[in-house]
Amino acid sequence: MKTLGELLKERRQQLGLSLAEAAAKATLSREHLSAIESGRRWPSIDALLQLTHQYALDLETCLPAYLHQESRCKPLIRLARALLRSNQINLAYKTLQLARRLNRAHYSGRYNGEIYELSGKIAYAQGRYHRAVCWFRRLERVTARAPHSGRRWTSTYNHALALGRIGRFSEALHRFDRAIAGFLEHRMLKELGLAYLAKGNLLLRLESTQEAARAYRRASYHLRGHPLRLEALLGSALCTWIQRGPSQALTALERLFPFCSAPIQYAKVHANLAVALRQLGRPKEALSHLQRALSLAPSEASAVKGSLLAELCLLSLRTRDIPVARQALAEFSALSGPKDAQDVVTMHILASLLGMNPPPDPLPQTRADDYQGRVRAAVSLLLEATAPWVLPVEPAMAHGSPQKGE
């Protein structure tokens, strides 16, 4: 196996770059880069990520050589954390596996807390929520020994998120309340806002609309200046929708545009405006908002894109525009990546009604009444569903305060 330095040198030569040019692009000194290529110096995590980016080199190519030569636990943990933040889940998992073995063999469990935290976040990102619950339970035991540490409450919050994903709602709500109290005590205001937002989502799922509205208001207050504030405001608008109907929600949604800071956020607001207008019997205006949402939603956001195409299919059937409905169904079937289970169920039913092949996504294992409102509307083609529809909001994992030496 080639060493990491040899791989980097070979790639630099393929690009026709001199040492000085490559070092300048990677913001390193010429001597530093030369020492890395010759194996006399080991690159830091930041230097490695910078070099692979500048060389347009797939990190997966370099990772085996890096893992083969690295024998320290702390750099591996830092690399796994960086890979997780850049959404390279499988590489983060491989890196953390080696860190876990080294931690047991040579460090006597010194880094257990950091490894448990990252293992839980990686399992959560992989959709292995039961496994994530196990890791966060272990982390809670470790952090319980430091009652005045903010890391204790982030672990409780992350544990609550995972519990909510596997349907253990009462335990999740209990842990959210504990995390909120801890964040409030330590003045961790961003984390406090995230906890209120996640609690509001869970309460809304449990149809506790008044309590959810209260949680969303508090989340909006504590997330001022944060991009996720829009999610809290969307949740408040949804509560208004349920309590007072789509006409009141329409006014609340129209006020959200100044709080949008990214195309995906504008897409969410336009999408929800489309549903409200469709329920109010204004299909042309609804279609206009839905088309704007589709143009703004990034292609990599498959769940959002799928939800928009499902709504377009339903709206087209409402206006009896069968060709557009067929096209939306075809685009939904061609969409790669994870999709919302509710949309998969609806599009399977619409495919049978339109005489088309169903989407390749398998039907999720759900209870008969899980998607009753959407499925009934799809079967009858009477798209006057009383329940509003809001694009799914992914809860954010919280990060603990870095330990000494990070």
MITI-560968 format. One record per residue (C-alpha): residue number from 1; x, y, z; residue in one letter. Coordinates in steps of 0.02 Angstrom, whole numbers. Layout:
// MITI-560968
BATI,n,u,v,w,res
BATI,NUM,X,Y,Z,A
...
END
This chain:
// MITI-560968
BATI,n,u,v,w,res
BATI,1,0,0,0,M
BATI,2,63,173,-45,K
BATI,3,93,293,98,T
BATI,4,-12,450,116,L
BATI,5,136,559,65,G
BATI,6,162,457,-93,E
BATI,7,-21,472,-141,L
BATI,8,-19,661,-117,L
BATI,9,143,680,-214,K
BATI,10,78,573,-357,E
BATI,11,-81,676,-369,R
BATI,12,15,840,-366,R
BATI,13,124,782,-510,Q
BATI,14,-30,726,-609,Q
BATI,15,-97,903,-594,L
BATI,16,71,975,-652,G
BATI,17,95,1080,-495,L
BATI,18,262,1123,-419,S
BATI,19,288,1109,-232,L
BATI,20,279,1298,-212,A
BATI,21,117,1313,-313,E
BATI,22,32,1171,-222,A
BATI,23,86,1236,-52,A
BATI,24,21,1410,-91,A
BATI,25,-149,1341,-144,K
BATI,26,-161,1237,15,A
BATI,27,-100,1383,124,T
BATI,28,51,1281,183,L
BATI,29,235,1320,175,S
BATI,30,339,1235,41,R
BATI,31,445,1149,174,E
BATI,32,291,1085,265,H
BATI,33,216,1008,107,L
BATI,34,385,931,59,S
BATI,35,398,852,232,A
BATI,36,221,780,217,I
BATI,37,258,703,48,E
BATI,38,422,626,107,S
BATI,39,342,557,265,G
BATI,40,447,662,384,R
BATI,41,292,753,448,R
BATI,42,115,693,475,W
BATI,43,-22,810,411,P
BATI,44,-146,884,532,S
BATI,45,-331,852,497,I
BATI,46,-351,1029,429,D
BATI,47,-200,1009,315,A
BATI,48,-262,841,250,L
BATI,49,-435,908,211,L
BATI,50,-361,1063,128,Q
BATI,51,-244,960,19,L
BATI,52,-379,838,-38,T
BATI,53,-492,985,-80,H
BATI,54,-359,1078,-179,Q
BATI,55,-306,920,-272,Y
BATI,56,-488,872,-308,A
BATI,57,-442,706,-229,L
BATI,58,-576,593,-159,D
BATI,59,-545,575,27,L
BATI,60,-597,393,15,E
BATI,61,-439,363,-89,T
BATI,62,-326,433,46,C
BATI,63,-417,367,198,L
BATI,64,-349,186,197,P
BATI,65,-170,252,193,A
BATI,66,-207,378,330,Y
BATI,67,-290,249,442,L
BATI,68,-149,124,410,H
BATI,69,-19,247,473,Q
BATI,70,-113,342,609,E
BATI,71,-98,263,781,S
BATI,72,-163,406,891,R
BATI,73,-342,410,949,C
BATI,74,-371,598,961,K
BATI,75,-333,641,777,P
BATI,76,-446,499,721,L
BATI,77,-588,567,826,I
BATI,78,-561,741,752,R
BATI,79,-560,669,576,L
BATI,80,-720,569,609,A
BATI,81,-804,728,674,R
BATI,82,-749,826,518,A
BATI,83,-812,688,403,L
BATI,84,-979,682,492,L
BATI,85,-1000,871,476,R
BATI,86,-964,858,289,S
BATI,87,-1097,720,277,N
BATI,88,-972,582,231,Q
BATI,89,-1057,460,348,I
BATI,90,-977,296,293,N
BATI,91,-801,367,301,L
BATI,92,-837,439,474,A
BATI,93,-898,267,529,Y
BATI,94,-739,179,468,K
BATI,95,-627,309,551,T
BATI,96,-719,298,716,L
BATI,97,-710,108,716,Q
BATI,98,-519,119,719,L
BATI,99,-525,255,853,A
BATI,100,-637,143,959,R
BATI,101,-513,-2,947,R
BATI,102,-365,109,990,L
BATI,103,-459,187,1136,N
BATI,104,-491,15,1212,R
BATI,105,-318,-55,1177,A
BATI,106,-202,91,1219,H
BATI,107,-298,229,1308,Y
BATI,108,-400,131,1439,S
BATI,109,-563,212,1384,G
BATI,110,-497,390,1404,R
BATI,111,-598,451,1254,Y
BATI,112,-758,354,1291,N
BATI,113,-867,511,1302,G
BATI,114,-815,580,1133,E
BATI,115,-826,409,1049,I
BATI,116,-999,373,1120,Y
BATI,117,-1060,545,1062,E
BATI,118,-994,524,885,L
BATI,119,-1055,344,874,S
BATI,120,-1230,400,921,G
BATI,121,-1229,541,793,K
BATI,122,-1165,427,655,I
BATI,123,-1297,295,695,A
BATI,124,-1429,432,694,Y
BATI,125,-1368,495,525,A
BATI,126,-1374,317,457,Q
BATI,127,-1554,298,514,G
BATI,128,-1508,165,644,R
BATI,129,-1606,251,782,Y
BATI,130,-1612,104,904,H
BATI,131,-1424,94,896,R
BATI,132,-1411,282,922,A
BATI,133,-1518,267,1079,V
BATI,134,-1396,137,1148,C
BATI,135,-1245,250,1118,W
BATI,136,-1328,404,1192,F
BATI,137,-1381,304,1345,R
BATI,138,-1198,257,1371,R
BATI,139,-1148,438,1347,L
BATI,140,-1274,495,1477,E
BATI,141,-1194,378,1604,R
BATI,142,-1022,451,1568,V
BATI,143,-1078,633,1573,T
BATI,144,-1182,606,1732,A
BATI,145,-1015,606,1826,R
BATI,146,-992,789,1776,A
BATI,147,-1159,868,1827,P
BATI,148,-1100,1046,1792,H
BATI,149,-1042,1010,1614,S
BATI,150,-1143,1071,1465,G
BATI,151,-1098,909,1375,R
BATI,152,-1215,817,1493,R
BATI,153,-1367,912,1430,W
BATI,154,-1320,899,1245,T
BATI,155,-1310,710,1269,S
BATI,156,-1483,712,1351,T
BATI,157,-1551,815,1206,Y
BATI,158,-1477,700,1074,N
BATI,159,-1544,549,1168,H
BATI,160,-1718,627,1165,A
BATI,161,-1708,653,976,L
BATI,162,-1666,470,948,A
BATI,163,-1804,411,1067,L
BATI,164,-1930,515,970,G
BATI,165,-1877,429,810,R
BATI,166,-1917,255,878,I
BATI,167,-2087,303,950,G
BATI,168,-2042,315,1135,R
BATI,169,-2126,484,1149,F
BATI,170,-2153,499,1336,S
BATI,171,-1969,462,1371,E
BATI,172,-1918,585,1236,A
BATI,173,-2026,724,1310,L
BATI,174,-1956,689,1483,H
BATI,175,-1777,705,1419,R
BATI,176,-1817,861,1319,F
BATI,177,-1881,942,1480,D
BATI,178,-1722,891,1572,R
BATI,179,-1612,957,1431,A
BATI,180,-1708,1121,1426,I
BATI,181,-1683,1145,1613,A
BATI,182,-1497,1108,1595,G
BATI,183,-1474,1224,1447,F
BATI,184,-1566,1362,1539,L
BATI,185,-1456,1340,1693,E
BATI,186,-1295,1348,1589,H
BATI,187,-1358,1490,1476,R
BATI,188,-1336,1382,1319,M
BATI,189,-1462,1483,1220,L
BATI,190,-1438,1407,1046,K
BATI,191,-1455,1231,1116,E
BATI,192,-1606,1290,1217,L
BATI,193,-1689,1350,1057,G
BATI,194,-1652,1184,969,L
BATI,195,-1726,1087,1115,A
BATI,196,-1887,1190,1112,Y
BATI,197,-1898,1167,922,L
BATI,198,-1878,978,932,A
BATI,199,-2002,969,1076,K
BATI,200,-2127,1071,975,G
BATI,201,-2110,950,828,N
BATI,202,-2141,802,942,L
BATI,203,-2291,882,1028,L
BATI,204,-2366,925,859,L
BATI,205,-2345,744,806,R
BATI,206,-2440,696,964,L
BATI,207,-2577,824,919,E
BATI,208,-2543,931,1074,S
BATI,209,-2564,1089,972,T
BATI,210,-2571,1217,1112,Q
BATI,211,-2414,1150,1198,E
BATI,212,-2326,1138,1029,A
BATI,213,-2369,1320,991,A
BATI,214,-2295,1372,1158,R
BATI,215,-2135,1274,1124,A
BATI,216,-2118,1350,950,Y
BATI,217,-2138,1526,1018,R
BATI,218,-1998,1496,1143,R
BATI,219,-1890,1417,1008,A
BATI,220,-1916,1569,897,S
BATI,221,-1864,1685,1038,Y
BATI,222,-1703,1590,1080,H
BATI,223,-1654,1561,898,L
BATI,224,-1654,1745,848,R
BATI,225,-1520,1770,717,G
BATI,226,-1505,1582,688,H
BATI,227,-1556,1503,520,P
BATI,228,-1667,1377,609,L
BATI,229,-1778,1516,676,R
BATI,230,-1882,1498,517,L
BATI,231,-1921,1317,564,E
BATI,232,-1993,1376,730,A
BATI,233,-2096,1510,642,L
BATI,234,-2158,1380,518,L
BATI,235,-2210,1270,664,G
BATI,236,-2306,1416,741,S
BATI,237,-2393,1445,575,A
BATI,238,-2440,1261,568,L
BATI,239,-2517,1272,742,C
BATI,240,-2617,1424,684,T
BATI,241,-2671,1323,533,W
BATI,242,-2737,1180,641,I
BATI,243,-2823,1293,767,Q
BATI,244,-2894,1430,654,R
BATI,245,-2894,1361,478,G
BATI,246,-2795,1394,317,P
BATI,247,-2854,1574,294,S
BATI,248,-2770,1629,457,Q
BATI,249,-2616,1524,417,A
BATI,250,-2602,1610,248,L
BATI,251,-2571,1777,332,T
BATI,252,-2443,1701,451,A
BATI,253,-2350,1614,309,L
BATI,254,-2340,1772,202,E
BATI,255,-2247,1858,344,R
BATI,256,-2107,1729,345,L
BATI,257,-2013,1782,187,F
BATI,258,-1904,1913,278,P
BATI,259,-1840,1773,391,F
BATI,260,-1782,1663,245,C
BATI,261,-1594,1657,217,S
BATI,262,-1573,1510,96,A
BATI,263,-1664,1446,-61,P
BATI,264,-1727,1292,31,I
BATI,265,-1812,1403,160,Q
BATI,266,-1899,1506,26,Y
BATI,267,-1953,1340,-53,A
BATI,268,-2032,1283,111,K
BATI,269,-2133,1442,131,V
BATI,270,-2192,1440,-51,H
BATI,271,-2241,1256,-33,A
BATI,272,-2346,1286,121,N
BATI,273,-2428,1437,41,L
BATI,274,-2473,1323,-105,A
BATI,275,-2560,1199,10,V
BATI,276,-2655,1336,102,A
BATI,277,-2713,1413,-62,L
BATI,278,-2763,1243,-129,R
BATI,279,-2870,1212,25,Q
BATI,280,-2949,1384,5,L
BATI,281,-3001,1340,-173,G
BATI,282,-2872,1449,-263,R
BATI,283,-2781,1318,-369,P
BATI,284,-2700,1437,-495,K
BATI,285,-2614,1538,-360,E
BATI,286,-2567,1376,-272,A
BATI,287,-2487,1309,-431,L
BATI,288,-2386,1470,-451,S
BATI,289,-2314,1454,-275,H
BATI,290,-2279,1269,-300,L
BATI,291,-2182,1301,-461,Q
BATI,292,-2075,1431,-370,R
BATI,293,-2043,1305,-231,A
BATI,294,-1987,1173,-356,L
BATI,295,-1869,1295,-442,S
BATI,296,-1790,1342,-274,L
BATI,297,-1774,1171,-192,A
BATI,298,-1598,1099,-214,P
BATI,299,-1588,934,-308,S
BATI,300,-1493,849,-166,E
BATI,301,-1638,879,-45,A
BATI,302,-1731,724,-105,S
BATI,303,-1860,721,36,A
BATI,304,-1909,902,4,V
BATI,305,-1912,879,-184,K
BATI,306,-2016,722,-165,G
BATI,307,-2143,811,-55,S
BATI,308,-2158,952,-182,L
BATI,309,-2186,830,-325,L
BATI,310,-2317,737,-224,A
BATI,311,-2409,900,-191,E
BATI,312,-2396,947,-377,L
BATI,313,-2472,780,-424,C
BATI,314,-2616,805,-303,L
BATI,315,-2645,985,-358,L
BATI,316,-2644,934,-542,S
BATI,317,-2776,803,-508,L
BATI,318,-2878,935,-417,R
BATI,319,-2877,1040,-576,T
BATI,320,-2897,883,-685,R
BATI,321,-2730,916,-771,D
BATI,322,-2687,731,-795,I
BATI,323,-2528,755,-904,P
BATI,324,-2446,864,-770,V
BATI,325,-2495,737,-636,A
BATI,326,-2416,597,-738,R
BATI,327,-2256,699,-763,Q
BATI,328,-2244,736,-577,A
BATI,329,-2264,551,-538,L
BATI,330,-2128,506,-664,A
BATI,331,-2008,633,-588,E
BATI,332,-2046,568,-414,F
BATI,333,-2004,391,-471,S
BATI,334,-1840,449,-548,A
BATI,335,-1788,545,-391,L
BATI,336,-1644,463,-298,S
BATI,337,-1615,477,-111,G
BATI,338,-1729,458,40,P
BATI,339,-1910,516,28,K
BATI,340,-2045,551,155,D
BATI,341,-2145,393,194,A
BATI,342,-2310,487,180,Q
BATI,343,-2268,542,2,D
BATI,344,-2216,365,-47,V
BATI,345,-2384,295,11,V
BATI,346,-2481,431,-80,T
BATI,347,-2385,412,-243,M
BATI,348,-2407,223,-244,H
BATI,349,-2595,248,-236,I
BATI,350,-2595,385,-368,L
BATI,351,-2491,275,-484,A
BATI,352,-2625,139,-478,S
BATI,353,-2762,268,-510,L
BATI,354,-2667,343,-658,L
BATI,355,-2624,172,-730,G
BATI,356,-2436,198,-711,M
BATI,357,-2297,95,-635,N
BATI,358,-2278,131,-449,P
BATI,359,-2119,217,-385,P
BATI,360,-1973,100,-350,P
BATI,361,-1975,148,-166,D
BATI,362,-2047,6,-60,P
BATI,363,-2202,44,40,L
BATI,364,-2154,83,220,P
BATI,365,-2215,-30,361,Q
BATI,366,-2346,82,441,T
BATI,367,-2506,65,540,R
BATI,368,-2666,75,438,A
BATI,369,-2711,248,503,D
BATI,370,-2538,329,495,D
BATI,371,-2573,425,334,Y
BATI,372,-2762,415,334,Q
BATI,373,-2792,596,286,G
BATI,374,-2674,600,137,R
BATI,375,-2718,424,75,V
BATI,376,-2905,455,86,R
BATI,377,-2883,617,-11,A
BATI,378,-2778,530,-143,A
BATI,379,-2900,386,-167,V
BATI,380,-3055,495,-180,S
BATI,381,-2968,634,-277,L
BATI,382,-3064,755,-165,L
BATI,383,-2913,855,-114,L
BATI,384,-2995,953,23,E
BATI,385,-2893,879,164,A
BATI,386,-2924,968,328,T
BATI,387,-2749,940,395,A
BATI,388,-2613,1060,335,P
BATI,389,-2450,997,264,W
BATI,390,-2280,1066,309,V
BATI,391,-2116,1006,235,L
BATI,392,-2021,893,355,P
BATI,393,-1904,981,474,V
BATI,394,-1749,880,516,E
BATI,395,-1702,903,699,P
BATI,396,-1522,959,724,A
BATI,397,-1402,864,834,M
BATI,398,-1321,970,969,A
BATI,399,-1133,978,994,H
BATI,400,-1054,973,1165,G
BATI,401,-928,1100,1221,S
BATI,402,-752,1048,1165,P
BATI,403,-650,966,1299,Q
BATI,404,-482,1031,1354,K
BATI,405,-351,1004,1221,G
BATI,406,-469,1007,1072,E
END
